[in-house]
Amino acid sequence: MKAKVECQECGADIGVPEDAVVGEIVTCPDCGGDFEISAKGNDKVELKPAETVGEDWGQ
Ligand SMILES: [Zn+2]
């Protein structure tokens, strides 16, 4: 069973696995935007834009 959350960029439904945890990154299948799970309840998930730009992990 998946929770669904609306993409903040394009409004598409993003499926979030039930065992996803806060801090995990999900990707919108429609626009390809990356979002980080900022909060998770029983059947409710909140996303925030993933802050990946500018981070350099030295890979
Ligand atoms: Zn989207």
N, CA, C, O and the ligand as a Tripos MOL2 file, in Angstrom:
@<TRIPOS>MOLECULE
protein
  237   235    60     0     0
PROTEIN
NO_CHARGES

@<TRIPOS>ATOM
      1 N           0.8480   -1.1890    0.0000 N.3       1 MET1
      2 CA          0.0000    0.0000    0.0000 C.3       1 MET1
      3 C           0.8860    1.2430    0.0000 C.2       1 MET1
      4 O           1.8840    1.3180    0.7160 O.2       1 MET1
      5 N           0.5030    2.1940   -0.8040 N.am      2 LYS2
      6 CA          1.3090    3.3990   -0.9010 C.3       2 LYS2
      7 C           0.5010    4.6250   -0.5030 C.2       2 LYS2
      8 O          -0.6930    4.7290   -0.7820 O.2       2 LYS2
      9 N           1.1770    5.5300    0.1440 N.am      3 ALA3
     10 CA          0.5800    6.8350    0.3630 C.3       3 ALA3
     11 C           0.7860    7.6520   -0.9090 C.2       3 ALA3
     12 O           1.7570    7.4450   -1.6370 O.2       3 ALA3
     13 N          -0.1040    8.5530   -1.1660 N.am      4 LYS4
     14 CA          0.0710    9.4120   -2.3250 C.3       4 LYS4
     15 C           0.1660   10.8550   -1.8670 C.2       4 LYS4
     16 O          -0.5490   11.2970   -0.9680 O.2       4 LYS4
     17 N           1.0530   11.5590   -2.5010 N.am      5 VAL5
     18 CA          1.2180   12.9560   -2.1650 C.3       5 VAL5
     19 C           1.3250   13.7440   -3.4650 C.2       5 VAL5
     20 O           1.8420   13.2580   -4.4700 O.2       5 VAL5
     21 N           0.8320   14.9460   -3.4150 N.am      6 GLU6
     22 CA          0.8190   15.7530   -4.6330 C.3       6 GLU6
     23 C           2.1610   16.4260   -4.8620 C.2       6 GLU6
     24 O           2.7490   17.0050   -3.9490 O.2       6 GLU6
     25 N           2.6320   16.3410   -6.0880 N.am      7 CYS7
     26 CA          3.8820   16.9860   -6.4560 C.3       7 CYS7
     27 C           3.7210   18.4990   -6.3330 C.2       7 CYS7
     28 O           2.7360   19.0710   -6.8000 O.2       7 CYS7
     29 N           4.7050   19.1390   -5.6960 N.am      8 GLN8
     30 CA          4.6290   20.5890   -5.5090 C.3       8 GLN8
     31 C           4.9690   21.3360   -6.7840 C.2       8 GLN8
     32 O           4.7070   22.5340   -6.8970 O.2       8 GLN8
     33 N           5.5460   20.6390   -7.7360 N.am      9 GLU9
     34 CA          5.9340   21.2770   -8.9890 C.3       9 GLU9
     35 C           4.8190   21.2130  -10.0240 C.2       9 GLU9
     36 O           4.4660   22.2260  -10.6280 O.2       9 GLU9
     37 N           4.2610   20.0120  -10.2280 N.am     10 CYS10
     38 CA          3.3310   19.8320  -11.3360 C.3      10 CYS10
     39 C           1.9750   19.3060  -10.9000 C.2      10 CYS10
     40 O           1.0580   19.2350  -11.7190 O.2      10 CYS10
     41 N           1.8180   18.9320   -9.6250 N.am     11 GLY11
     42 CA          0.5110   18.5000   -9.1390 C.3      11 GLY11
     43 C           0.1990   17.0370   -9.3860 C.2      11 GLY11
     44 O          -0.9010   16.5820   -9.0700 O.2      11 GLY11
     45 N           1.1390   16.2930   -9.9430 N.am     12 ALA12
     46 CA          0.9220   14.8690  -10.1670 C.3      12 ALA12
     47 C           0.9680   14.1120   -8.8380 C.2      12 ALA12
     48 O           1.5220   14.6000   -7.8530 O.2      12 ALA12
     49 N           0.3840   12.9230   -8.8260 N.am     13 ASP13
     50 CA          0.4440   12.0860   -7.6370 C.3      13 ASP13
     51 C           1.7660   11.3370   -7.5930 C.2      13 ASP13
     52 O           2.1480   10.6690   -8.5540 O.2      13 ASP13
     53 N           2.4580   11.4560   -6.4680 N.am     14 ILE14
     54 CA          3.6970   10.7130   -6.2670 C.3      14 ILE14
     55 C           3.4020    9.5990   -5.2770 C.2      14 ILE14
     56 O           2.9080    9.8590   -4.1790 O.2      14 ILE14
     57 N           3.6960    8.3720   -5.6500 N.am     15 GLY15
     58 CA          3.5020    7.2490   -4.7430 C.3      15 GLY15
     59 C           4.6520    7.1550   -3.7570 C.2      15 GLY15
     60 O           5.8180    7.1310   -4.1510 O.2      15 GLY15
     61 N           4.3200    7.1010   -2.4720 N.am     16 VAL16
     62 CA          5.3540    6.9930   -1.4410 C.3      16 VAL16
     63 C           5.2020    5.6320   -0.7540 C.2      16 VAL16
     64 O           4.1510    5.3430   -0.1830 O.2      16 VAL16
     65 N           6.2310    4.8100   -0.8070 N.am     17 PRO17
     66 CA          6.1570    3.4950   -0.1540 C.3      17 PRO17
     67 C           5.7980    3.6320    1.3200 C.2      17 PRO17
     68 O           6.1880    4.5920    1.9850 O.2      17 PRO17
     69 N           5.0470    2.6530    1.8150 N.am     18 GLU18
     70 CA          4.5890    2.7360    3.1970 C.3      18 GLU18
     71 C           5.7470    2.7230    4.1890 C.2      18 GLU18
     72 O           5.6490    3.2680    5.2880 O.2      18 GLU18
     73 N           6.8480    2.0890    3.7790 N.am     19 ASP19
     74 CA          7.9810    1.9990    4.7010 C.3      19 ASP19
     75 C           9.0100    3.1060    4.4800 C.2      19 ASP19
     76 O          10.1120    3.0650    5.0270 O.2      19 ASP19
     77 N           8.6320    4.0930    3.6710 N.am     20 ALA20
     78 CA          9.5430    5.2260    3.4800 C.3      20 ALA20
     79 C           9.6800    5.9860    4.7970 C.2      20 ALA20
     80 O           8.7560    6.0300    5.6100 O.2      20 ALA20
     81 N          10.8370    6.5730    4.9830 N.am     21 VAL21
     82 CA         11.1040    7.2760    6.2240 C.3      21 VAL21
     83 C          11.3630    8.7560    5.9540 C.2      21 VAL21
     84 O          11.6790    9.1530    4.8330 O.2      21 VAL21
     85 N          11.2230    9.5620    7.0070 N.am     22 VAL22
     86 CA         11.5070   10.9890    6.8800 C.3      22 VAL22
     87 C          12.9590   11.1750    6.4640 C.2      22 VAL22
     88 O          13.8680   10.5520    7.0140 O.2      22 VAL22
     89 N          13.1510   12.0320    5.4960 N.am     23 GLY23
     90 CA         14.4940   12.2790    4.9890 C.3      23 GLY23
     91 C          14.7680   11.5490    3.6830 C.2      23 GLY23
     92 O          15.7430   11.8340    2.9880 O.2      23 GLY23
     93 N          13.8910   10.6030    3.3630 N.am     24 GLU24
     94 CA         14.0630    9.8590    2.1100 C.3      24 GLU24
     95 C          13.6650   10.7400    0.9300 C.2      24 GLU24
     96 O          12.7990   11.6070    1.0430 O.2      24 GLU24
     97 N          14.3120   10.4990   -0.1880 N.am     25 ILE25
     98 CA         14.0240   11.2810   -1.3860 C.3      25 ILE25
     99 C          13.0760   10.5080   -2.2870 C.2      25 ILE25
    100 O          13.2940    9.3300   -2.5710 O.2      25 ILE25
    101 N          12.0290   11.1740   -2.7310 N.am     26 VAL26
    102 CA         11.1310   10.5830   -3.7100 C.3      26 VAL26
    103 C          11.1750   11.4380   -4.9730 C.2      26 VAL26
    104 O          11.4130   12.6440   -4.9230 O.2      26 VAL26
    105 N          10.9420   10.7840   -6.0900 N.am     27 THR27
    106 CA         11.0040   11.4810   -7.3570 C.3      27 THR27
    107 C           9.6510   11.4520   -8.0450 C.2      27 THR27
    108 O           9.0140   10.4030   -8.1360 O.2      27 THR27
    109 N           9.2220   12.5910   -8.5210 N.am     28 CYS28
    110 CA          7.9670   12.6810   -9.2450 C.3      28 CYS28
    111 C           8.1050   11.9740  -10.5900 C.2      28 CYS28
    112 O           9.0370   12.2520  -11.3450 O.2      28 CYS28
    113 N           7.1780   11.0560  -10.8930 N.am     29 PRO29
    114 CA          7.2650   10.3300  -12.1650 C.3      29 PRO29
    115 C           6.9050   11.2110  -13.3570 C.2      29 PRO29
    116 O           7.1850   10.8720  -14.5070 O.2      29 PRO29
    117 N           6.2940   12.3200  -13.0660 N.am     30 ASP30
    118 CA          5.8010   13.1730  -14.1350 C.3      30 ASP30
    119 C           6.8300   14.2180  -14.5620 C.2      30 ASP30
    120 O           7.1480   14.3300  -15.7460 O.2      30 ASP30
    121 N           7.3500   14.9850  -13.5970 N.am     31 CYS31
    122 CA          8.2660   16.0760  -13.9370 C.3      31 CYS31
    123 C           9.7040   15.7570  -13.5410 C.2      31 CYS31
    124 O          10.6290   16.4890  -13.8940 O.2      31 CYS31
    125 N           9.8890   14.6480  -12.7960 N.am     32 GLY32
    126 CA         11.2380   14.2520  -12.4320 C.3      32 GLY32
    127 C          11.8110   15.0280  -11.2640 C.2      32 GLY32
    128 O          12.9930   14.8930  -10.9460 O.2      32 GLY32
    129 N          10.9840   15.8390  -10.6220 N.am     33 GLY33
    130 CA         11.4610   16.6200   -9.4850 C.3      33 GLY33
    131 C          11.7480   15.7420   -8.2770 C.2      33 GLY33
    132 O          11.0460   14.7620   -8.0290 O.2      33 GLY33
    133 N          12.7800   16.0980   -7.5330 N.am     34 ASP34
    134 CA         13.1390   15.3580   -6.3290 C.3      34 ASP34
    135 C          12.5950   16.0640   -5.0980 C.2      34 ASP34
    136 O          12.7230   17.2800   -4.9550 O.2      34 ASP34
    137 N          11.9840   15.2800   -4.2050 N.am     35 PHE35
    138 CA         11.4440   15.8440   -2.9750 C.3      35 PHE35
    139 C          11.8630   14.9850   -1.8000 C.2      35 PHE35
    140 O          11.9850   13.7650   -1.9000 O.2      35 PHE35
    141 N          12.0800   15.6640   -0.6830 N.am     36 GLU36
    142 CA         12.4530   14.9610    0.5330 C.3      36 GLU36
    143 C          11.2280   14.8400    1.4230 C.2      36 GLU36
    144 O          10.4590   15.7920    1.5590 O.2      36 GLU36
    145 N          11.0430   13.6820    2.0230 N.am     37 ILE37
    146 CA          9.9350   13.4980    2.9530 C.3      37 ILE37
    147 C          10.2440   14.2640    4.2320 C.2      37 ILE37
    148 O          11.2010   13.9540    4.9410 O.2      37 ILE37
    149 N           9.4190   15.2690    4.5160 N.am     38 SER38
    150 CA          9.6900   16.1210    5.6760 C.3      38 SER38
    151 C           8.8780   15.6850    6.8890 C.2      38 SER38
    152 O           9.2520   15.9760    8.0250 O.2      38 SER38
    153 N           7.7710   14.9900    6.6520 N.am     39 ALA39
    154 CA          6.9500   14.5040    7.7470 C.3      39 ALA39
    155 C           6.1250   13.3340    7.2470 C.2      39 ALA39
    156 O           5.7680   13.2720    6.0700 O.2      39 ALA39
    157 N           5.8210   12.4020    8.1490 N.am     40 LYS40
    158 CA          5.0590   11.2420    7.7320 C.3      40 LYS40
    159 C           4.1580   10.8100    8.8740 C.2      40 LYS40
    160 O           4.6010   10.6100   10.0050 O.2      40 LYS40
    161 N           2.8740   10.6730    8.5430 N.am     41 GLY41
    162 CA          1.9100   10.1860    9.5300 C.3      41 GLY41
    163 C           1.3500    8.8610    9.0790 C.2      41 GLY41
    164 O           1.9510    8.1970    8.2350 O.2      41 GLY41
    165 N           0.2240    8.4600    9.6130 N.am     42 ASN42
    166 CA         -0.3530    7.1590    9.2820 C.3      42 ASN42
    167 C          -0.6790    7.0520    7.8000 C.2      42 ASN42
    168 O          -0.2980    6.0840    7.1420 O.2      42 ASN42
    169 N          -1.3700    8.0270    7.2890 N.am     43 ASP43
    170 CA         -1.7540    7.9580    5.8810 C.3      43 ASP43
    171 C          -1.4930    9.3000    5.2030 C.2      43 ASP43
    172 O          -2.1550    9.6660    4.2320 O.2      43 ASP43
    173 N          -0.5310   10.0090    5.7300 N.am     44 LYS44
    174 CA         -0.2840   11.3590    5.2480 C.3      44 LYS44
    175 C           1.2170   11.6050    5.1770 C.2      44 LYS44
    176 O           1.9670   11.3040    6.1050 O.2      44 LYS44
    177 N           1.6220   12.1560    4.0560 N.am     45 VAL45
    178 CA          3.0450   12.4240    3.8600 C.3      45 VAL45
    179 C           3.2160   13.8720    3.4280 C.2      45 VAL45
    180 O           2.4590   14.3770    2.5990 O.2      45 VAL45
    181 N           4.2020   14.5270    3.9900 N.am     46 GLU46
    182 CA          4.5090   15.8870    3.5570 C.3      46 GLU46
    183 C           5.8910   15.9060    2.9330 C.2      46 GLU46
    184 O           6.8280   15.2670    3.4110 O.2      46 GLU46
    185 N           5.9830   16.6590    1.8500 N.am     47 LEU47
    186 CA          7.2580   16.7480    1.1380 C.3      47 LEU47
    187 C           7.8050   18.1530    1.1750 C.2      47 LEU47
    188 O           7.0610   19.1210    1.3310 O.2      47 LEU47
    189 N           9.1080   18.2550    1.0320 N.am     48 LYS48
    190 CA          9.7270   19.5480    0.7860 C.3      48 LYS48
    191 C          10.7060   19.3520   -0.3600 C.2      48 LYS48
    192 O          11.2070   18.2460   -0.5660 O.2      48 LYS48
    193 N          10.9790   20.4000   -1.0980 N.am     49 PRO49
    194 CA         11.9180   20.2640   -2.2140 C.3      49 PRO49
    195 C          13.2650   19.7680   -1.7060 C.2      49 PRO49
    196 O          13.7840   20.2690   -0.7080 O.2      49 PRO49
    197 N          13.8200   18.7960   -2.3860 N.am     50 ALA50
    198 CA         15.1240   18.2610   -1.9910 C.3      50 ALA50
    199 C          16.2000   19.2870   -2.3000 C.2      50 ALA50
    200 O          16.2800   19.8100   -3.4110 O.2      50 ALA50
    201 N          17.0260   19.5650   -1.3000 N.am     51 GLU51
    202 CA         18.0880   20.5500   -1.4790 C.3      51 GLU51
    203 C          19.3610   19.8270   -1.8730 C.2      51 GLU51
    204 O          20.2170   19.5410   -1.0360 O.2      51 GLU51
    205 N          19.4700   19.5390   -3.1440 N.am     52 THR52
    206 CA         20.6470   18.8060   -3.5970 C.3      52 THR52
    207 C          21.6060   19.6920   -4.3610 C.2      52 THR52
    208 O          22.7890   19.3760   -4.4800 O.2      52 THR52
    209 N          21.1020   20.8010   -4.8800 N.am     53 VAL53
    210 CA         21.9550   21.6820   -5.6680 C.3      53 VAL53
    211 C          22.9920   22.3370   -4.7640 C.2      53 VAL53
    212 O          22.6550   22.8710   -3.7070 O.2      53 VAL53
    213 N          24.2160   22.2950   -5.1700 N.am     54 GLY54
    214 CA         25.2620   22.9560   -4.4230 C.3      54 GLY54
    215 C          25.9550   22.0550   -3.4240 C.2      54 GLY54
    216 O          27.0080   22.4010   -2.8900 O.2      54 GLY54
    217 N          25.3560   20.8820   -3.1700 N.am     55 GLU55
    218 CA         26.0260   19.9640   -2.2620 C.3      55 GLU55
    219 C          27.0240   19.1280   -3.0360 C.2      55 GLU55
    220 O          26.7240   18.6130   -4.1130 O.2      55 GLU55
    221 N          28.1840   19.0040   -2.4880 N.am     56 ASP56
    222 CA         29.2200   18.2370   -3.1520 C.3      56 ASP56
    223 C          29.7480   17.1810   -2.1910 C.2      56 ASP56
    224 O          30.3890   17.4890   -1.1870 O.2      56 ASP56
    225 N          29.4620   15.9360   -2.5240 N.am     57 TRP57
    226 CA         29.8730   14.8480   -1.6470 C.3      57 TRP57
    227 C          31.2120   14.2590   -2.0810 C.2      57 TRP57
    228 O          31.6430   13.2280   -1.5650 O.2      57 TRP57
    229 N          31.8580   14.9140   -3.0240 N.am     58 GLY58
    230 CA         33.1820   14.4830   -3.4150 C.3      58 GLY58
    231 C          33.2190   13.1880   -4.2040 C.2      58 GLY58
    232 O          34.2270   12.4810   -4.2040 O.2      58 GLY58
    233 N          32.1230   12.8780   -4.8760 N.am     59 GLN59
    234 CA         32.1010   11.6380   -5.6430 C.3      59 GLN59
    235 C          32.6830   11.8420   -7.0340 C.2      59 GLN59
    236 O          32.7450   10.8990   -7.8220 O.2      59 GLN59
    237 ZN          5.9440   16.6180  -10.6420 Zn       60 ZN60
@<TRIPOS>BOND
     1     1     2 1
     2     2     3 1
     3     3     4 2
     4     3     5 am
     5     5     6 1
     6     6     7 1
     7     7     8 2
     8     7     9 am
     9     9    10 1
    10    10    11 1
    11    11    12 2
    12    11    13 am
    13    13    14 1
    14    14    15 1
    15    15    16 2
    16    15    17 am
    17    17    18 1
    18    18    19 1
    19    19    20 2
    20    19    21 am
    21    21    22 1
    22    22    23 1
    23    23    24 2
    24    23    25 am
    25    25    26 1
    26    26    27 1
    27    27    28 2
    28    27    29 am
    29    29    30 1
    30    30    31 1
    31    31    32 2
    32    31    33 am
    33    33    34 1
    34    34    35 1
    35    35    36 2
    36    35    37 am
    37    37    38 1
    38    38    39 1
    39    39    40 2
    40    39    41 am
    41    41    42 1
    42    42    43 1
    43    43    44 2
    44    43    45 am
    45    45    46 1
    46    46    47 1
    47    47    48 2
    48    47    49 am
    49    49    50 1
    50    50    51 1
    51    51    52 2
    52    51    53 am
    53    53    54 1
    54    54    55 1
    55    55    56 2
    56    55    57 am
    57    57    58 1
    58    58    59 1
    59    59    60 2
    60    59    61 am
    61    61    62 1
    62    62    63 1
    63    63    64 2
    64    63    65 am
    65    65    66 1
    66    66    67 1
    67    67    68 2
    68    67    69 am
    69    69    70 1
    70    70    71 1
    71    71    72 2
    72    71    73 am
    73    73    74 1
    74    74    75 1
    75    75    76 2
    76    75    77 am
    77    77    78 1
    78    78    79 1
    79    79    80 2
    80    79    81 am
    81    81    82 1
    82    82    83 1
    83    83    84 2
    84    83    85 am
    85    85    86 1
    86    86    87 1
    87    87    88 2
    88    87    89 am
    89    89    90 1
    90    90    91 1
    91    91    92 2
    92    91    93 am
    93    93    94 1
    94    94    95 1
    95    95    96 2
    96    95    97 am
    97    97    98 1
    98    98    99 1
    99    99   100 2
   100    99   101 am
   101   101   102 1
   102   102   103 1
   103   103   104 2
   104   103   105 am
   105   105   106 1
   106   106   107 1
   107   107   108 2
   108   107   109 am
   109   109   110 1
   110   110   111 1
   111   111   112 2
   112   111   113 am
   113   113   114 1
   114   114   115 1
   115   115   116 2
   116   115   117 am
   117   117   118 1
   118   118   119 1
   119   119   120 2
   120   119   121 am
   121   121   122 1
   122   122   123 1
   123   123   124 2
   124   123   125 am
   125   125   126 1
   126   126   127 1
   127   127   128 2
   128   127   129 am
   129   129   130 1
   130   130   131 1
   131   131   132 2
   132   131   133 am
   133   133   134 1
   134   134   135 1
   135   135   136 2
   136   135   137 am
   137   137   138 1
   138   138   139 1
   139   139   140 2
   140   139   141 am
   141   141   142 1
   142   142   143 1
   143   143   144 2
   144   143   145 am
   145   145   146 1
   146   146   147 1
   147   147   148 2
   148   147   149 am
   149   149   150 1
   150   150   151 1
   151   151   152 2
   152   151   153 am
   153   153   154 1
   154   154   155 1
   155   155   156 2
   156   155   157 am
   157   157   158 1
   158   158   159 1
   159   159   160 2
   160   159   161 am
   161   161   162 1
   162   162   163 1
   163   163   164 2
   164   163   165 am
   165   165   166 1
   166   166   167 1
   167   167   168 2
   168   167   169 am
   169   169   170 1
   170   170   171 1
   171   171   172 2
   172   171   173 am
   173   173   174 1
   174   174   175 1
   175   175   176 2
   176   175   177 am
   177   177   178 1
   178   178   179 1
   179   179   180 2
   180   179   181 am
   181   181   182 1
   182   182   183 1
   183   183   184 2
   184   183   185 am
   185   185   186 1
   186   186   187 1
   187   187   188 2
   188   187   189 am
   189   189   190 1
   190   190   191 1
   191   191   192 2
   192   191   193 am
   193   193   194 1
   194   194   195 1
   195   195   196 2
   196   195   197 am
   197   197   198 1
   198   198   199 1
   199   199   200 2
   200   199   201 am
   201   201   202 1
   202   202   203 1
   203   203   204 2
   204   203   205 am
   205   205   206 1
   206   206   207 1
   207   207   208 2
   208   207   209 am
   209   209   210 1
   210   210   211 1
   211   211   212 2
   212   211   213 am
   213   213   214 1
   214   214   215 1
   215   215   216 2
   216   215   217 am
   217   217   218 1
   218   218   219 1
   219   219   220 2
   220   219   221 am
   221   221   222 1
   222   222   223 1
   223   223   224 2
   224   223   225 am
   225   225   226 1
   226   226   227 1
   227   227   228 2
   228   227   229 am
   229   229   230 1
   230   230   231 1
   231   231   232 2
   232   231   233 am
   233   233   234 1
   234   234   235 1
   235   235   236 2
@<TRIPOS>SUBSTRUCTURE
     1 MET1         2 RESIDUE 1 A MET
     2 LYS2         6 RESIDUE 1 A LYS
     3 ALA3        10 RESIDUE 1 A ALA
     4 LYS4        14 RESIDUE 1 A LYS
     5 VAL5        18 RESIDUE 1 A VAL
     6 GLU6        22 RESIDUE 1 A GLU
     7 CYS7        26 RESIDUE 1 A CYS
     8 GLN8        30 RESIDUE 1 A GLN
     9 GLU9        34 RESIDUE 1 A GLU
    10 CYS10       38 RESIDUE 1 A CYS
    11 GLY11       42 RESIDUE 1 A GLY
    12 ALA12       46 RESIDUE 1 A ALA
    13 ASP13       50 RESIDUE 1 A ASP
    14 ILE14       54 RESIDUE 1 A ILE
    15 GLY15       58 RESIDUE 1 A GLY
    16 VAL16       62 RESIDUE 1 A VAL
    17 PRO17       66 RESIDUE 1 A PRO
    18 GLU18       70 RESIDUE 1 A GLU
    19 ASP19       74 RESIDUE 1 A ASP
    20 ALA20       78 RESIDUE 1 A ALA
    21 VAL21       82 RESIDUE 1 A VAL
    22 VAL22       86 RESIDUE 1 A VAL
    23 GLY23       90 RESIDUE 1 A GLY
    24 GLU24       94 RESIDUE 1 A GLU
    25 ILE25       98 RESIDUE 1 A ILE
    26 VAL26      102 RESIDUE 1 A VAL
    27 THR27      106 RESIDUE 1 A THR
    28 CYS28      110 RESIDUE 1 A CYS
    29 PRO29      114 RESIDUE 1 A PRO
    30 ASP30      118 RESIDUE 1 A ASP
    31 CYS31      122 RESIDUE 1 A CYS
    32 GLY32      126 RESIDUE 1 A GLY
    33 GLY33      130 RESIDUE 1 A GLY
    34 ASP34      134 RESIDUE 1 A ASP
    35 PHE35      138 RESIDUE 1 A PHE
    36 GLU36      142 RESIDUE 1 A GLU
    37 ILE37      146 RESIDUE 1 A ILE
    38 SER38      150 RESIDUE 1 A SER
    39 ALA39      154 RESIDUE 1 A ALA
    40 LYS40      158 RESIDUE 1 A LYS
    41 GLY41      162 RESIDUE 1 A GLY
    42 ASN42      166 RESIDUE 1 A ASN
    43 ASP43      170 RESIDUE 1 A ASP
    44 LYS44      174 RESIDUE 1 A LYS
    45 VAL45      178 RESIDUE 1 A VAL
    46 GLU46      182 RESIDUE 1 A GLU
    47 LEU47      186 RESIDUE 1 A LEU
    48 LYS48      190 RESIDUE 1 A LYS
    49 PRO49      194 RESIDUE 1 A PRO
    50 ALA50      198 RESIDUE 1 A ALA
    51 GLU51      202 RESIDUE 1 A GLU
    52 THR52      206 RESIDUE 1 A THR
    53 VAL53      210 RESIDUE 1 A VAL
    54 GLY54      214 RESIDUE 1 A GLY
    55 GLU55      218 RESIDUE 1 A GLU
    56 ASP56      222 RESIDUE 1 A ASP
    57 TRP57      226 RESIDUE 1 A TRP
    58 GLY58      230 RESIDUE 1 A GLY
    59 GLN59      234 RESIDUE 1 A GLN
    60 ZN60       237 GROUP 0 **** ****
